[in-house]
């Protein structure tokens, strides 16, 4: 059993990574349904929370069926981070997570996300400010360092543990790599094997199959795996990995019927959360991923992403179910 503060997770838990414009409540619900053990919100700007920005506040929405669930914040100012942690606490998540890993320019330019990797002292001060301002367990997600010449994850792990974080998720790339090249988990393993480290260490980066999950579990000895991009359009990956780790066998791939059901649920849950107009619009980005690999699907995808009424999208999904064999299976 893995523990984050007083939160108990299964042995070798699978975590859903916080992903901007992806890890919202409808998507998290799908991943929870298909085996995710711990999930995180999209990252939320501490400055936005303090300004009462509507988009930031809406990202605080969590639901009991998601638990345990963490809310992730980012920022570069100690006072703002401490205050935003107090705001987060009011919606009663299980965890407050700090993003020190986002590599995108709009975040880094504000001195937040992966930018903080260039100033470990600041990272420590920001983390301590959050830890001191909440009774909830605080965790951190970060990268190996700013670039290949400044990999500092060993020092980061020790110093953040010393100021009170309860778990650390490490993406096996530097900020300079963005999402290119191969994630180097040897650095993650070194942190995990450091005798000074006694908090759970979760690895992140490039896990896209049950075979790779088992290989990395055995090779690097981490406490669990965080999955991000591989879950987009394929929430089944969590249960597939769990089944393979337990039995050495593969679950049957999702049928077309399974994919249609996932798309319908995603749309319905998005509408329930934000209303029809916004729900229909925000779900469009997911259809390509749900039906990836189906030949001659372009016409249906085009219609799904141009309809404004939910009834019309459901009608296209019904057509897809009728047009393609419900028993068909395919690889992604």
C-alpha positions in Angstrom: 0.0 0.0 0.0 1.2 3.5 -0.9 0.3 6.4 1.4 0.3 10.1 0.7 -0.2 11.7 4.1 -3.3 9.9 5.4 -4.5 8.9 1.9 -4.2 5.2 1.2 -3.7 4.1 -2.4 -3.4 0.6 -3.8 0.0 -1.1 -4.2 1.6 0.4 -7.3 -1.1 3.0 -8.0 -1.8 4.5 -11.5 -2.2 8.3 -11.5 -3.8 10.5 -14.1 -1.6 13.4 -14.9 -2.9 17.0 -14.8 -3.2 18.2 -18.4 -4.4 21.6 -19.4 -7.7 21.5 -21.4 -7.9 17.7 -20.9 -8.1 16.7 -17.2 -11.5 18.2 -16.5 -14.3 16.5 -14.5 -15.8 14.6 -17.5 -12.4 13.2 -18.6 -11.4 12.4 -15.0 -14.7 10.5 -14.6 -13.9 8.4 -17.6 -10.5 7.6 -16.3 -11.8 6.8 -12.9 -14.3 4.5 -14.4 -11.5 2.7 -16.2 -9.2 2.3 -13.3 -7.3 5.5 -12.4 -6.4 5.4 -8.7 -5.6 9.1 -8.2 -6.3 12.0 -10.4 -5.4 15.7 -10.6 -7.2 18.7 -11.9 -5.9 20.8 -14.8 -3.3 23.2 -13.4 -4.8 26.4 -11.9 -3.1 29.8 -11.8 -2.6 31.0 -8.2 -3.0 34.6 -9.5 -6.2 33.6 -11.3 -7.7 32.2 -8.2 -6.9 35.3 -6.2 -8.4 37.5 -8.9 -11.5 35.3 -8.8 -11.0 34.6 -12.5 -14.0 32.5 -13.7 -11.9 29.9 -15.6 -9.6 29.3 -12.7 -12.5 29.0 -10.2 -14.3 26.5 -12.5 -11.3 24.3 -12.4 -11.9 23.8 -8.7 -14.9 21.7 -9.4 -14.5 18.2 -8.0 -17.0 15.4 -7.2 -17.1 12.7 -4.6 -16.9 9.9 -7.1 -13.5 11.1 -8.2 -11.8 10.7 -4.8 -9.0 10.6 -4.1 -8.5 13.7 -6.2 -5.9 16.5 -6.1 -6.1 20.1 -7.2 -2.9 21.4 -8.9 -1.8 25.0 -8.6 1.1 26.9 -10.1 2.7 30.3 -9.7 5.9 32.1 -8.8 4.9 34.3 -5.8 5.0 32.9 -2.3 2.1 35.0 -0.9 -0.1 34.2 -3.9 0.7 30.4 -3.7 -0.1 30.4 0.0 -3.4 32.2 -0.4 -4.4 30.1 -3.4 -3.8 26.9 -1.3 -6.2 28.3 1.2 -8.8 28.9 -1.5 -8.3 25.4 -2.8 -8.8 24.0 0.7 -12.3 25.4 0.8 -13.5 22.9 -1.8 -12.0 20.0 0.2 -9.8 18.1 -2.2 -7.7 15.2 -0.9 -4.4 16.7 -2.0 -2.9 20.1 -3.1 -0.4 19.5 -5.9 2.2 22.1 -7.1 3.2 22.3 -10.7 6.9 22.9 -11.1 7.1 21.1 -14.5 4.9 22.7 -17.1 7.2 23.6 -20.0 4.8 25.8 -22.1 6.0 29.3 -22.8 3.0 31.2 -21.4 3.6 29.6 -18.0 7.4 29.7 -18.0 7.4 33.4 -19.0 5.5 34.2 -15.8 8.3 32.6 -13.8 6.1 29.6 -12.9 5.9 25.9 -13.9 9.3 24.6 -15.1 10.8 28.1 -14.9 11.2 27.5 -11.1 13.7 24.7 -11.9 16.2 27.4 -12.5 15.9 28.6 -8.9 15.7 25.8 -6.3 15.7 28.2 -3.4 12.6 29.8 -4.8 11.0 26.4 -5.4 11.6 25.5 -1.8 10.2 28.8 -0.6 7.1 28.4 -2.7 6.6 24.9 -1.6 7.0 25.8 2.1 4.5 28.6 1.7 1.9 26.1 0.4 2.7 23.4 3.0 2.4 26.0 5.9 -0.9 27.3 4.6 -2.9 24.1 4.4 -3.7 21.0 6.5 -4.0 18.9 3.3 -1.1 16.8 2.1 1.0 18.7 -0.5 2.6 17.0 -3.4 4.7 18.2 -6.3 5.0 17.4 -10.0 8.2 18.5 -11.7 10.9 17.6 -14.3 14.5 16.6 -14.2 15.8 20.1 -14.5 15.8 23.0 -16.9 18.1 21.4 -19.5 20.6 18.6 -19.8 23.4 20.7 -18.2 21.3 21.6 -15.1 19.6 18.3 -14.0 19.0 19.0 -10.3 16.2 16.5 -9.4 18.2 14.9 -6.7 18.6 18.2 -4.7 15.0 19.1 -5.5 13.6 15.9 -4.1 15.6 16.1 -0.9 14.8 19.7 -0.2 11.1 19.5 -1.0 10.8 16.5 1.2 12.5 18.4 4.0 9.9 21.2 3.8 7.0 18.8 4.0 5.8 17.4 0.7 4.2 14.0 0.9 4.9 12.6 -2.6 6.8 13.6 -5.7 5.9 12.9 -9.4 8.8 13.3 -11.8 8.5 13.6 -15.6 11.7 12.1 -17.0 12.5 15.0 -19.3 14.0 18.5 -18.9 12.1 21.6 -19.8 14.3 22.1 -22.8 13.1 18.7 -24.2 9.5 19.7 -23.9 7.8 16.4 -25.0 10.5 15.4 -27.5 13.0 12.6 -27.3 12.8 9.7 -24.8 12.1 10.2 -21.1 15.1 9.2 -19.0 13.8 7.3 -16.0 17.3 6.5 -14.7 17.2 9.9 -12.8 13.8 9.0 -11.3 15.2 5.7 -10.1 18.1 7.4 -8.5 15.8 9.6 -6.5 13.7 6.6 -5.5 16.8 4.7 -4.3 18.2 7.7 -2.4 18.3 6.5 1.3 17.2 10.0 2.4 14.0 9.8 0.4 11.0 8.3 2.3 8.1 9.7 0.4 6.4 8.0 -2.6 8.1 8.7 -6.0 6.0 8.4 -9.1 7.4 8.2 -12.6 5.9 10.0 -15.6 6.7 10.0 -19.3 6.3 7.7 -22.3 4.2 5.0 -20.6 1.8 4.0 -23.4 1.3 0.2 -23.0 1.0 -2.5 -20.3 4.3 -4.0 -21.4 6.1 -0.7 -20.8 4.4 -0.2 -17.5 5.6 -3.6 -16.2 9.1 -3.1 -17.6 9.5 0.3 -16.0 8.0 -0.9 -12.7 10.6 -3.6 -12.5 13.5 -1.7 -13.9 13.2 1.5 -12.0 11.5 0.4 -8.7 9.2 3.5 -8.5 6.1 3.5 -6.3 3.6 4.1 -9.1 3.1 5.5 -12.5 1.5 8.7 -13.7 -0.1 8.5 -17.1 -0.9 11.6 -19.3 -1.0 11.7 -23.0 -1.6 7.9 -23.4 -4.9 8.3 -21.6 -6.3 10.9 -24.0 -9.0 9.1 -26.0 -7.9 5.8 -24.4 -9.0 5.8 -20.7 -9.0 1.9 -20.9 -5.2 2.0 -20.5 -5.5 2.1 -16.7 -7.4 -1.2 -16.3 -5.3 -2.7 -19.1 -2.1 -2.0 -17.2 -3.6 -3.3 -13.9 -4.8 -6.5 -15.5 -1.4 -7.1 -17.2 0.5 -6.4 -14.0 -1.7 -8.9 -12.1 -2.0 -11.7 -14.7 0.6 -11.2 -17.4 -2.3 -11.3 -19.9 -3.9 -8.6 -22.0 -7.5 -7.5 -21.7 -9.5 -7.5 -24.9 -9.1 -4.2 -26.7 -12.1 -1.9 -26.6 -14.7 -2.5 -29.3 -16.2 0.2 -31.4 -19.2 0.0 -29.1 -17.0 0.7 -26.2 -15.5 3.7 -28.0 -18.9 5.1 -28.9 -20.1 4.7 -25.3 -17.0 6.5 -24.0 -17.6 9.4 -26.5 -21.3 9.6 -25.5 -20.5 9.6 -21.8 -17.8 12.2 -22.2 -20.2 14.5 -24.1 -23.1 13.9 -21.6 -20.9 14.5 -18.6 -19.5 17.7 -20.2 -23.0 19.0 -20.8 -24.1 18.1 -17.2 -21.1 20.1 -16.0 -21.1 23.2 -18.2 -24.3 23.2 -20.2 -25.0 22.1 -23.7 -23.3 24.9 -25.7 -19.9 24.7 -23.9 -20.1 21.0 -23.3 -20.5 20.3 -27.0 -17.7 22.7 -27.9 -15.2 21.4 -25.4 -15.8 17.8 -26.2 -14.9 18.2 -29.9 -11.2 17.9 -29.3 -11.6 14.4 -28.0 -13.4 12.6 -30.9 -10.4 12.1 -33.1 -8.7 10.3 -30.2 -11.6 8.0 -29.4 -11.9 6.8 -33.0 -8.3 6.8 -33.9 -7.4 4.0 -36.3 -10.8 3.5 -37.9 -10.5 3.6 -41.7 -12.8 5.9 -43.6 -13.9 7.8 -40.5 -13.1 11.4 -41.7 -16.7 12.2 -42.7 -18.1 11.2 -39.3 -15.4 13.1 -37.4 -16.0 16.2 -39.5 -19.7 16.1 -38.7 -19.1 15.5 -35.0 -16.8 18.6 -34.6 -19.1 20.9 -36.6 -22.5 20.2 -35.0 -23.6 22.7 -32.3 -26.5 20.7 -30.9 -25.9 17.6 -28.7 -28.8 15.7 -30.4 -27.0 16.0 -33.7 -23.7 14.7 -32.3 -25.5 11.8 -30.6 -27.2 11.0 -34.0 -23.7 10.8 -35.7 -22.5 8.5 -32.9 -25.6 6.3 -33.6 -24.7 6.2 -37.3 -21.1 5.2 -36.4 -22.4 2.4 -34.3 -24.6 1.2 -37.2 -22.0 1.7 -39.9 -19.1 -0.1 -38.3 -19.3 -3.5 -36.8 -19.9 -3.3 -33.0 -17.6 -6.2 -32.6 -14.7 -4.8 -34.5 -11.5 -4.3 -32.6 -8.4 -2.4 -33.6 -5.1 -1.3 -32.2 -4.1 2.3 -31.6 
